[in-house]
Amino acid sequence: MKRDLNSIFVLLALMLTLSLGAFGQETTGSISGTVKDQNGAVIPNANITVVGTQRTFNGVTNDAGDYTFTSLPPGIYSVEVTAAGFGSVRREKVPVELGRTLQINFDMKAGAVGAVVEVVADEPIVDVTSTQTATNITQAKMELLPKGLRFSSVIEVAPGVRAEPKSNGFQIDGATGSENVWVIDGLEVTRTFGGSLGSTKNIPLEFVKEVQVKTAGYEAEFGGALGGVIGVASRSGGNEYHGEVRAEFEDSAWNSSDRIARRWNLQQLAAGRRFYDYYKNPRGKDDYGLVSPRATLGGPIWKNHAWFYAGYAPEFATTVRTVRVIERITPTTFNPAVLASKTVRSRTKNDNMFGRVDVSPWSKLSVYVSAFNTPTKTLGAFPAGTLNQGGSYDFQASAAGVPPVAYTDDRLAYRGGFTPANSVSGQATYTPTSNLAITFKMGRNYLNDKGGNYDVNLSSPIWTISNPCSAPNPCTPQSQQAGQIGGPASNTGTTRDVTIRNTMSADATWVKNLFEQQHTIKGGWQRNAVSNDVFAGSGGNINFFFNSNNPQTGQTGLYGYYTISQTGQIGLASSQNDAIFIQDSWQIHKRVTLNIGLRTERETVPSFGFGALPPAIVFGWGDKTAPRVGVAWDVFGNGKMKVYGSYSVFFDTMKYDLPRGSFGGETQIVDYRALDTFDLLSINQMNQPGTLFAHEDQRTVSTTPYTLGTRVYPGIDPDLKPTKEHAWTAGADYAFARDLVVSGRFTRKVLDRTIDDVGIPTENFENYCICNPGFGASLGTADFGYPPTPKAVREYTGMEFSVDKRFSNHWYVNASYLWSRLFGNYSGLASSDESGRGNPNVNRFFDVPWINDTSLGKLNNGVLATDRPNTFKLFGGYEFEYNLFGAKMDSRFGFSQYIYQGTPLSSTVQIQLVGNDELGNNCGSCSHGVSMLINGRGDLGRTDMYTQMDMTFTHRFFLNERITFLFSANVFNLFNEANELDRSVALIAATTPTIANEYNAPRNTLKYGSATMTLSQAYNLMKSTIGNYRTEFASILNGADKNDFYNKPVLFQGPRSVRLSFGMQF
């Protein structure tokens, strides 16, 4: 026996030492409990048999009468207990869920040998040993919910989780959508760029067995997330064959019309002013249709030992849009005629294929491999650059009645692209004894994000007149019209953008009674190895500026100047992130469990380029040490009420947006030259006439160490620390009944620091320090009269109440209310100040000094743009079972109701500073597209309350015991509500109408200073006078430059939509 134990521990040590692990994620659940006799005495050495749809697990109770099974795939089990001198007892329909421990206790009667007593008892639904906050969404629950075709459509059931477009996805406890970790079958599938889920990894619900959403207090096993961890377990086969064939349908004829959108006021456009009207799609809506045949089949390969599950669920979507050309707008044109119209079609095919094989050659070993192939192909594109701000409907002809290039493009039908995506993962679990489990996982996630590269002409530039010719130049007719004058409609494409994530892990779980206290100890090593290979670029852009001086040197040519710009992304990069964790669920008392864990990581952040490049940043083992501590108290000792609390530290794993943009992966070259000819289309990359005024490299590599006081080259703070957050959680769960739990949770999450590119006040502010804002080298940017860079602040406080009535007696209800406050100056890795921009670590938060100020000279800390103090969610379902004409049937109704308080709105003005930088270089107009929150955060109040009800109906007709026909309908926004989602917050509108302006924040400018000032003097002038902006801007706000849509709605809730399906299950 001693030799066997030694062999086990040698094997465990070897696996932990050699593992190259993924940031481990749960794929199983647990059952534990105590076996006693009728007098309350514990029964040691009782045999426990757990039977599932695939395999059987065996174990025995220890000297304290306790047992634990730690690696059970989610599903329904039966548990039977036998012991010498006692009658056997059995519990049926025991549900095992991802990441949860179910307490099942047994009482046995002495002397009743030979009979098996089936115990009918309330299943405990409160995990009294856990201190994490997690919501499990089982397959049965999904069937009752209104839902889309993909698994992400059901995760809002979890309290504290909601879809927020301004957060780049799902916001969890105040963290943005770029701060969550997404896991399928133990393999992380989070996008390396942007940090979101991505459509190709959002797998169909037909492939999903269970979804778990962890929001707070999770164990040391889980890393890389400041928000939540969303885990998905795929379906697997059993000892009987089961399958389904079904078809899903969507059609725009069943949906409501499009919402109103903004369009340029045509008469004001003729006068050169940018005013808006509300406008509606002249056809009411685009023609849209979706057909999705879906089929799944699962069953045994070798009964009791090997099983399979396979599925195919392609989605074919088609959108047809009519676009028109109207006559040239003039001051006397009130009803412009439609000169031409044409129909444009776009088709998308999402291929979704899945296969899984489970093998258990003997009772102590189980292995599975699952694979997904989810590529996307699009063919056909819509023309870009229209009069409308909310859709592509109308184009304006030139003075000669000539349609624009975008409209006349005859290659639209051939545009599109193909995005390959696939993943494969595997897991092996060895349970040599009932109290020891060893698990090894491997996985590979692949994405080639090159969609959109069909029929792109990368060899030709695009010629555009940005500032038309005027007197005294001898202008030609061509030179007097702004807009594109030659070249293809698009010349930018991606040849390849391949991201591969290889993950491996090994861990072991050991359950042991030490000093009459039970310990469940889990430890392991993990590795997450990521690589990216990108080759993308354009044929270049040539822009002409007549009658103008170039902003770099102030010089001009005979007729003005022109620019030749070249952009691209090229290089290889790879990184390797390792982690070690250990955690102990320590039952210090029968009713008290202490959860203690420690996680430490080593992370490398890569450089982009070719050859063996050293990493740009290395965080060592001591830089990312994350303790996790929690305590859970089973108040009454009967599993009905739990009080718990936890303290946790979380670190982010850096995405690749910053390395690609700042560490060598992007090129952005602009040359400024004299314009001395009217033969505009003769100018190209090989023929660049005219004096070279300036050569600008706008993507200087920032991998050098940053030295305090240096204002020439960008660099990395030598004392850079990883992004860190800490969280406190306290809560209670009470089971009022066998199927009803009431919960409350208080959460406080505070961002300690982040990483961002901080603007350095020199050379047009286009140099950046890769810093921790408010710490270290970022404070050095306070020289020359600028204020110090403020600390990134994000503080989330939430109090949550929920009621969960699990499905029983034909009905189900889940309700949650959340009061919360999200405060700071930094929304997170996605920027809610930029309408959800998802470029982690390189958003605009700290690019220029004035972005952090209000017009009153104060920091703009306040409620952030996705703060919703009061949110309420209600989900429910009811099942009717009946016989009709002798046939068995059932009908199910389900609904979801969302009631969210609106989000804050803040007035903005874009500031341009005019002057010289601190090295004496002429800045020109330093604006950088950065807007000041002029009155601070929330001065315009909030958007309207958001409310929406969705509904689902499913009817099943049971032909016989094995074949069922079904029909279902999902209706979203049942009452066709049109709540406002956003307003135009810019105070000033640009004087020149430009079609490509931002949708939610029209480009607006106010200049401060003069060319003889330094930028810091201009900045201080701005701060000292802009506080009285109503006076300072009076001539603007009362004139043609005022944004007439200021504080008016510009984005509305989507219209009602319907999806129908028909199918058969067998």
N, C-alpha and C positions, 0 to 999 in steps of 0.2 A: 504493500500500500504506500509506504514512504517513497519507494522508487517511482511509483506511478505519479504521485504528487510532484516529485522533483521533475519528472519529465514534462508534466503540464506546465510548471512554472518556467522551465527552460524554453519550451515552445512559446509561451507568452512573451517572455523577455526577447526572444529572437524576433518575433513578429513586430513587437513594438520598436525594436532597434532598427529593423530594416524597412519599416513602412515608409512610404512616400505619400502621405495621406491627403485626401480631400478634407475641406473644412467640414467635419463629419456632421451628418444630419440623420435624424431618426427615420427609420423605416419600419419600426416595430412598436409594440406596446407590452404591457406587463400585467400579470395577475399575481397577487400575493394574498396571504391570509394565515389564519391560525386554526388548528383542529383541536377540539376539546371534547370531553365526554359530557354526559348529561349533568354531572356535578360541577363542571367548570374546570376540571383538571386537564392539562394539556396532554396530547397523545403524541409522543415521539415515534419516529419510524413508520408513520402511516404512509401508504402508497397513494400518490396523486397521479391521476391520468387526465390529461387535457387533450381533447379530440377536436380537430378542426376539419375544414372541408378537404384538406390535403393530407395532413399527417397528424401523428399522435406524439405527444410529449409526455415523458414520465419523470417523476421525482419522488422524493420522500421528505417528510417533515423532520426538522432538527430536534435537538433536545428540548427546545422551548415550544415545540409543536408548530413552528412556523414553516412556511414554504414560500418559494418565489419562483416564478417563470419570467425571465426578463427579455426574451427575444421572440415574441409571438407576432407573426404577421397580423395586421388588422383583419377583423372578421368576427364571426359568431362561433362560439365554442361550447362544448359541454365539459364539465369538470366532475370527475368521480373520485371518491376517497374510499379506500379499503384499509382495514387494520385488523390484526389478529384479535379475535374475541369480540369484534364489533360488527354490527350490520353496516353494509355499504350505503353511502349517500351520494346523490348526484344532483348537480344543477345544470339545467339546460339553458340554451339561448343566452349565454354569457357574452356580452359585447366587449371586444378588445379594440381600443382606438389608438391612433398614433400618439406616442409620447406620453401616454397616461398609464397610471398604475391603478388597477381595479382591485379593491379589497373584497375577497370572498372568504368568509369564515364558515366553518362547519361544526355542527354539534352531532356526535355519534352516540348511539345507544348500545350499551353492552349487552351481549347475549343474542342479539337478533341476527345471527350469522345465516347467510344464504340468501337473504332478501336484499333487494336494492330499493332504497327509499328515495323517490324523486322529490327533492325539496323545491317547493314553490315559495320563494321569498323575494322581498324587494331587493333589487340589485343596487348596491351603493353607487350613487352618481356623483359623489364628491370625492375627489382624490385628496385624501386627508394628509398625504405625505409630501405633496408638491407645493412649491412656492412660486412656480411660474404662472403667468397668465396666458392661457392658450384656449383657442376655440377649435373644436373638431367638427368638421362638416362631412358627415358620412354620406354614402351613396343613397341611403334611404332619405336623408334630409334633402339632398340635392333634387330628388325626384319631386319634392313638394314645392320647390322654390321657382319663381319666375327666373329665367336664366338665359344667357346667350349660348353660343355654341362652344365656348371655351371655358376653362376652369376658373379664370380670374373673375368671371361674372358672378361667382357665389361668395367671394371672400368678404364682401361687405357685411355679411351676417355677423362677423366678429365685432364686438364692441370696440370703439376706438379706431376703427378702420373705415376710411371713406375715400372714394375716388375724387381727386382734386386736380383738375387740369393744370392749375397754376403750381402744382407740386410735382409735375412730370409723372403722374401716376397715382398710386395709392398712398395716402398720408396715414401714418400709423403713430399715434401718440405724439403728434407734432412734427415728426421727421418726414422729410420729403420722399417722393417716390424713387429717388436715386440712392436711398440709404437702406433699402430692404435687401434681403438675400432670398433668392428663389431657388428651390431645390426640387428635383424630380428623381425619385428612386435613389436618393442619397447623393446625386450629382448636382452640383451647383450649375445653374443655367443663367445666372444674372449676366446682363450685357456688360462686356468689358468697357465699352464706351457708353457713357450716359448712366449706367447703373440701374436701368429699368429691366422689366421682364422681356420685352420684345415680342412681336407677334408670332415669330416662328417657333418660339418655345412655349407659347400659350396653347397647350395641347387640348384637343377636344375632350369633352366630359365623358364620352364613351370609353375613353382609355383610363379614366380616373376612378379609383376605389374610395379614396378619402383625401381630404385636404385639411391640414392643420395650420392655424395661424398663431404664431407665438408673438405676443406684443410686449411682454415685460417679464423680468425676473428669470429669464431662461438660463440654463446651466452653462458651465464652462466649456462644454463640448461645442458650443455654437459661437462663432465669431464673424467679424466682418460686417456687422449690421449695427447701425445706430437706431434704426426703426424696428422692423419686425422680421421674423424668419417665417417664410411661407413654404411649407413642405407638402409634397404631393406623393402619394403612394399609388402606383398603377394597379390595374386589375390583373388578376391571375386566374388560371384555370383550376378546376377541382376534379373530383372523381366522377362527375357527370358532365355530359356535353350540354352546353348552353350557348345560345347565340341570339343575334338580333339583326334584322335588316330594316332599314328605315330611310325615309327621304324627308329632308327639310326644305321648306320653300319660303321665300320672301318675294314680295312684289310691291312696287311703289303704288300700284293702284289701291292697295289696302291701307296705305299710310296717309297721314295728313299732309297738307302742303308745306313747303319750306317757309321758314320764318322770314320776316323782313330783314333787310340788310342795308348797309350804307352804300350810296353811290354818289359820285361827284354831281353836284348841281350843274346841269348842262349850261345854263345861261351864265352862271358865275365862272364856269370853266372857260367860256369864251372870252371873258374879261381878264383871264389870267389869275383868277382867285380860286382858292380851294375851299368851297363850301359843300356841305353834304345835304343829301335828301335821303329819306327812307325809300327803299325800292324793293319790289318783290319780283321774283322770278316770273317772267311773262308766261311761262308754261305751268306755273304753280309749283312744279317740282321736276327734277330729272326723272327719266325712266330708268328704273333700277329693278333688277331681278337677281335672285340667288337660288340655285338648286344644289343640294348637297346630299347625294346618296351615301348611306353609311351602313357598314356591315361589321359585325364582330362575331367571333367564335372562340370558345374556350372549352377545354376538357382534358381528359387524361391521355398521356402518351404511354405510360406504364402505370397502371392503377396503383395508388398508394406510394408511388415513387417518383413519377415524372409527369408534369402537366404543361400545357401550353395555353396561351391566349394571344389572339391576333385581331387586328382591326384595320379598316381602311375607311377614311372619312374625307374624301375630297370636297372642296367647295368651289363652285363655279359662279362667279359674280360678273354681271354686265351692267354698265352704266352708259346711258345714251343722253347726250346733251345737245341742245340746239343753240348755236352761237350766231350772232348777227353783226353786220356792219351797218352803222347809221351814218348819215351824212355829216360833214364837218360842222362843228358847232360854231356859230357866230352870234354876235349880240342880238341879231334879229331872228335867230332860229329858235322857235318855241316848240315846234313839234317835228323833230328831225325825222326824215323818211328813212325807212329800212332799205338799204341798197342791195343787200344780199344776206342770205342765211345758209347755213349748212349744218349737217348733223355729224357729231363727233362721238365715237364709241371707244370705250375702254373696257377691257376684259381682264379679270384676275382669276387665276387658279391657285388655290392653296391645297397642296397635296399633303395629307396627313396619314402616315402609315406607322403602325405599331406592332411589335411582336415581343412576347415574353415567354421564357421557358424557366420553370422551377424544377429542381431535381433534389430529391432526398434519398440517396442510395442506402443510407441506414439512419436510424432514429436520431443519432447524435450530430448529423451533418445535414445542413440544407444550403443549397446554392441557387441563385437565380441570375439570369441575364435578361435585361430589357433593352430594346432599341427603338428609337423614333427616327423617322425620316420625314421632315416637314418643310420642303422647299416651297417657294412662292414664285409665280411667274405672272407678269403683267404685260399686256400687249395693247397698245393704243393709249394716247395721252391727250389731255385737253390743252388748248392754247393758253398761255400765261400772259398776264398783263392786260387787264380789261378795265373798263370804266367802273366796274362794280368792285366793292370791297368785300362782298360776301359770296361771290360766285362768278363764273365766267359766262356772261350772257351777251354783253354788247361791247363792240369795238367802235372807235371813232375813225372815220376815214380822214385822209389828208385833205388839204385844200383842193387838190385836183381830183378828189374822189377815190384816191388809191387806198385800198385796205392796208393795214399794217402788216409787217412781216409775219408776226405771230399768227395772224388770221389766214394768210395765204400759204402758210407752210403746208406743203403737200405730203410731208413725211410723218404726220402725226399718227397715222394708223400703224406705223412700223416702230414707234417708240415704245419703251417699256424696259423690261429687264427680267433677269432670273436670279434668284437669291437661294443658293443651296444651303441647307441646314440639316444637321442630323446629330444624334447623340447615342451613346451606348454606355450602359453601366452594368456592373455586376457586384454581387455580394455573396460571400461565403460565411456561414455561421457554424461554429463548432461548439457543441455543449457537452464536454466530457462528463460533467456532473450537473445535477439540477441547480447547483449554486455557482456555476462558472460558465460563462459564454465568451467566446473569442470570435471577433468579427473582422473580416478583411473586405475592403471595398475598393473598386477601381472604376474609373469612368473617363470618357472622352466626349467633349462637347465641341461641335464644329459649326462655324458660320462664315460664309463668304458674302459679306454685305455689299455686293456689287450691283444691286438692283438699279435699274434706270439707265443702263449703258447701251441699250439697243439703239442702233441707227444714230449714233452720236459722231459728228464730224470733229475729231480731235486735231485735225491738221490745219483748219482754217480759223483765223481770228474773227471776232465780231466787231464791226465798225459802228460806232454810235456817236452822234452829235449831242453832247451834253449841254453846251451853251451855243445856241445858233448864231450865225453870222448876222451882223448889222452894220450900218454905216459907221465910220467912213470906209469900211472895207468894200472892195468891189465884189460883192457877194454873188455867188451862183444860186440858182433856184434850189439845188440840192442842199447847200450849206445853210439855208435859212429855216430848215425844218428840224426840230429836235426829234430824237429817237434813233432807232437802228436804221442804218442806210445800207448795210450789206453783211454778208456772212450768214451762217446757218442760224436757226432759232436757238439752238443749244450746241455748245462745243465743249461742255464739261462732262467728264465721265470717269468711272472707276473701272479699271481693268481687273483689279483684284483687291480685296480687303478681307483677308483670311484671319480669323481669330480662332485659336484652338486652346481649349482648357483641358489639361490632363490632371486628373485627380486620383489620389490613392490614399487609403487610410487603414490603420489597424488599431483596434481597441479591444479591451477586455473588461467584462463586468463580473465582479466577484461578490457574492452575498455570503456574509459570515457573521455569526454571533460571537462577539468578543465581550467578555465580562458582562454577560447577560444583556447586552445591547446589540441590536442588529445594525450592521453596516452594509450598504450597497455601494460598493466602490467601483468607479469606472475611470479608466485612464487610457490615453493613447497618444499617438503622433499623427499628424496630418500634413499633407502637402497639396498645394494648389499651384500648378505650373501653367502659366499663360504665355502665349506668343501671338504676335500680330505681324502680318506681312502685307504691306499696302503699296499699291501703285495706282495713282489717280492724278488727274490734271486736266488742263484745258488747252485749247488752241490759242488762248490769249485774248485780251480785250484792248481795243484801241479807241480811246475817247478823245473827242475834239472839243476844245474850249476856245471859241472865237472871241476876239475883243477882250481877252483876259490875260492877267499876269499869273504865272505859276506860283502857288503858295509856298514853295520851298525857298526860292531865291528872289522872288518878285520880278523876274525877267519875263520877256515875251518875245515872240517872233514877229514876222511881218503881219500876220493875221491873228495871232494868238499862240496857243501852245497845245500840245497833245501829249497823252500818256499812253505808254504800252505796258500793260500789266500781265504778269504770268503767275499763276498759282498752281500748287500741286501738293500732293502728299506721297511720300516715298520713303521706304525704309523697312528694316526688320527690327523687332524688339521682342524681348522675352523677359519674364520675371519668375521668381520662385519664392513662394510664401510657405513657410513651415510653422507649425504650431504644436505645442505640447499641452495637454490638459489633464487634470485629475479632479475628480469630484466624488463626494461621499454623501450619500443620503443616510444620515446617522440617526437611528431611532433611539434617542437617549432615554426615552420613556415610552411606554405603550401608547401614549397619547401625544407625544411631542417628537417631532422630527426636525433635525438640524441639517440643512443642506449647505455644504461648504465646497467651494470649488476655486480653482486657480487655473488661469489660462495665460500662456505666454507665447509670443509669436516673433518670428523673424521675417521681415518683409523687404523685398528689393523692388525699387521703382526703376524701370529701364530707360536707357537712352535709345533713340531711334537712329538708324544708319545702317552701315554694312560692316561686316567683320566682327571680331570679338571686342565689343565695346563694354566698358565697365558700367555697372549700374549708376544712374544719376544720384539716387538716394538709397541708403541702406538703413533700415531701422533694426537694431539688434535685439537680442532676446530681452534685454533689460528695458527696452523702450516701450514695449507693449505688454505689460503685465496687468492682467485684468482679474481682480478678485470677484467672486460671486458668493454672497452669503445670504441665507434665508432661514426662517424658522416657521414651522407649521404646527398648529395645535388642534388636535381632535378634541373639541371642547367637552363633548359628552361621552366620548369613548365609544360611540356607536356608529361612527362614520357619517353622521348627519350634518354636523356643523364643523367648519374649519375656520380658524383665524390665522392669518399668515402675514409675513412681512419679509422684505428682501432689500438688499443693497447690491448694486451691480455697477461694474465699470465696463464700458464698451469702446472698442477702437474700430475705426473705419479701415477697410482695405482699399487703397487708392485705385481709382479707375485709370484708364489710359488717355483721357482727354488732355490732361496737363502734359504728360510725357510726349505725346505726339505733337502738340502745339508748341511746346517750349523746349523740348529736348532733342530737336533735330528732325522731326517727322514732317514738318510743313515748310513749304517755300512760298514766299509772297514778294515778288520783285516788281517794282514800279520805276519806270524811267520817264522823266519829264523832258520834252524836247520842243524846240521852236517849230511853230507851224508856219511854213513859208510857201505852201502850195495849196491849190484847190483840187488837185488830183488825189482826193482822199483815199480812194480804194487802191491806189498803188502802194500805199504804206503797209508794210507787213513786218513779220519778224526778221526777214532777210533784207528788207529795204527800209531803213529808218533815217530819213533825211532830217536836216536841221540840227542846230547846236544842242548838245546834251546839257541841260541845266542841272539835273540832279539824278542820282541813282539811289534808290531807297530799298533797303532790305528790311521788310517789316516783320521778319520772323528770325530775329537773332537768337541763336542757341543760348539757353540760360543754364547750362550745366556747370558753369564755373562757380566757385564759392563767392558769395556776395561779401564785400568788405564795407563796413560801416563808413559812411562819408564819401564813398565813391559814387559818382553820378554818370558814369559813361556806359558801363556794361551791365546787363542784367546778370543775375546769379541766384544761387541757393544759399539761404541762411545756414551757416555751418552748424548752428545749434537747433536746426529744425526738429520739431517734435510731431508725432503722428496726431491725427484728428482723434479727439477723445471726448467721451460723454459719460456722466455718471447719473444714476437713477435710484430713487427710493420708491418702494411700492408697499402699500399695506392694504389688506382686504379681508373679506369674510365671505364664505359660501354657506348657505343653509338649505338643506333638503326638506322642504315642507311636506313632500310626499315622495313616493317612490319614483315619480317622473317629473317632479317640479323642484327647481333650484332657484333660489334668490341670491344674488351676489352684489357686493359692493366693492369698489376698488378706488384707492387714492394713489395717484402717481405724480411724481415730480422728477422731471428729466432736465438736466442742465448741461449745455455744451460747454466744456472746459476750454477747448481751443479747436481751431480748424487750420487748414492749409489753403492758401489762395495766392494768386499773383497780385502783388501790391504794387501800384504804380509809383514810379520814382519821378520826382519833379524835374525832369530834364528832357530835352530832345522830344518835344511834342508829347510828353508823357507816355511814350510807347516803349519805355524800358520798365522792366518789372523785376521785383524781388520775389522769389518763391519763399514765402515767409509764413509764420503764424501771426496773423493780424493782431496787433496790440502787444506783441512780445518781440524780444530780440531785435533783429536787424530791421524789422518793420518800423520801429520807433525812430530809426535814423532818418526816415523820410520827413521828419518834422523840422528839418533845417530850413533856412531861408524864409522864415516867417510862416510856414505852413503848420497847421496843428498836427500833433502826432496821430498816426494811424490808430483808430479806435479798436478795441477788442471786439471780436465777433461774439455777439450775444444772441443766444436763443434759449429761452426758458419756457418749459411747458409744464403746466399744472392742470391736472384733471381729476374730477370726481365722477365716477361711473357707477350706475345702478342698472342691473339687468335681471330679467325673469326669463327662465328657460323651461318651458313645459315640453318635455320630449314627446315624441310621437307615441301615443298609446290611446286606446279607446277611440281610434279613428281620427284624432286631431293633434295638432302641434301649434305652439305659439312661442315666439322668441321676441322679447322687447328689451330695448336698452335706451337709457337716457344718459347723456354725457354733458356735464358742465366742464368747460376747459378755458384756459387762457394761454395764448401763444404770443410771447413778447420778445422783442429784441430788435436788432438791425440786420440780422442775417438769417434767411430762411433755411439754409442748409446747402447741400450739394446740388440741388436744383433751385433756381431763383424764381420765387414768386413775384419779385419786383419786375421781372422780365417775362411775365406771363407763362411761367413754367419752363424756362430755358433749362435744358438738362445737360450742362457741360460741367461736371464736377471739378472744383478747384480752379476754374478759369472763368467764372461768371463775373459780372461787373461790380461786385460789392465794394471793392477797394481800389478801383483803377485810378481815380482822381480824387483829390481832397474834398471837393465840394459835394460829392455824392453822399457823404455821410452827414451833411449839415442840412438844417432847415434855413429858411430865409431870415430867421431870428437869431442865427448864429449858434444854435444849439444842435447837439447830436440828434439824429432822427430816430432814436430808439422809441419803439411804441408797439402797438399790436400789429402783427405781421399780416401779410395780404391773404393768408388762408385761415386766419383766426375765425372760428365759429363758436362763440361761447355756449350756445345751446343747440344740441342735436338730439334727435329722437328717431329711432328706427323700430319698425314693427314688421315681423314676418309671421306668417301663419299658413295653415293648411288643414283641409278636412277631406276625409275619404268616406264615400258611400259604397257599401257593398249590397248587391241585390240580385235577384233573379228576374229575368224578363223573357217571356215565352220559353221558359224552361232552360234558359242559358244563364250561366253565371257572368256577372258583370261588376265592374266598379268604376266610379268616377271620382276624380280628385280635383279639388280647387285649392289653389295656393295664391298668396298675395305678398307683396312687400310695400311698405309705406315709409317714405323718407320725409322728414321735416327738419330742415337745417336753417338756422339763422344765417343771414347774409354775411358776406365778407367785406372787410374795410376797403375804402377807396380813398386815394390820396392824390392831390393835385400835383402836377409835374410841369417843370419848365426845363428845357435843355439849355445849358449855359455854354457859351463860347467865350473863352478868354483870349484876348489879343495881347501879345507882347513877346518879349524875348525870354528864353529859358535861362536857367542860372549859369549857363556856360556862355551866354551871349548869342546863342543861335536864335534866329527868328522862328517863332512858333507858328505864325499864321493864325488860324483860328482853331484853338484846341478844344474840340467838343467831344469827339469820340462816341457820339451817340449815347451819352450818359445823361440822364435826367435827374434833376434835384427834386426831392419831395419838399416843395417850397413852403408848405404850412405844417410839415410834419406828417405823421402817419394818421390816416383815418379822418382827415378834415372834411371829407365829403359824405361822411356817414357810411352806410353799408348798402350793399345790393339788397334787393327784395329777398324775403324768405324763400328758400327753395323747398318745394314740395313736389312729390311725385309718387304715384301709385302704379305698380306693375301687377299683372295678374297672369296666372297660368291655369289651364284646364286640361286634364288628361282623362280620356275614357278608354277602358280596356274591356275587350270582349274575349272571354275564355272559351275557345272552341272545344278544348278538352284539357286534360291534365298537363299537357306539354306544349300546346300551341295557344298563343294569345295574340290577338290583333289589337292595335292601339291607334288612337288619334290624339293629338295634343295641339294646343294653341298657346302662344306666349304673346301678351300684349304689353308693350312698354309705354309709359306715360298715358295711362288709360284715359284720363280726362283731358288729354291734349293741352296741358298747362304750358304757358309760355313765359315763365318767370325770367326776369333779366338775370344774366350771369356776369355781365361786366358793363362798365360805362367808359366813355372816352374821358380821360382824366387830364389831357394836355390842355394848358391854358391858351397856348398860342398855336396857330396853324401856319405852315409855310406859305410864302407868298407865291411860289411857283408850284402849280399842280404837277405832281409826279406820281405816276401810276403805281410804282413799286414801293410806296411808303408803307410804314408798318400798319398793321390792321388795327390793333387796339390802342396804339399810342402814336398819333401822327407826329412826324418829325417837326420839332419846334425849336426855335433858337432865340437867344437873347445875348447880345455881345456886351462884354465889359472890358474896359481898359483901352489901351492904345499901343501902337507898335513901339513906342519909346519906353513903355513900362516893362518891368519884369513880370513874369507870371504871378509871382507871389504878391506883388503890389496890386495887380489886377484882381487877384483872389480876395485880398483884404478889402479892396474897394467894393467888390461885389457883396461881401458879407456886411459891410457897413451901410449899404444903401438899399439892398434888395428887400430888407424887412418892410419897407414901405412900398411894396411892389404895386399896390393898387394905384398909387400916385405915379411911381416911376413908369409903369406900363400903361398909363391912362391912354396915351395916344394909340397904343397898339390894341388894347382891349376894346376900345371904342371904335376901332377901324377895321379895315379889311383883313387884318392878320389875326384877329381873334378867332379861336376855334369855335365855330357856331354849334358844334356838337359837344361842347364842354359839359360834362356831367349828364350827358344823355346816354341811354342804353345803346350798346352796339353789338351785344351778343346775347342770344336768347336760348332758352331750353329747347332741345330738339323736339320735333313733332312726334306725334303718336306713330308707332310702328308695330307691325304684326308679323309673326312667323308661325307657320303651320307645319305639321309633320304627320306622316302616316307610316305605320310599320307593323312588324310582326316579330314576336319573341318566341323562342322555342327552347 
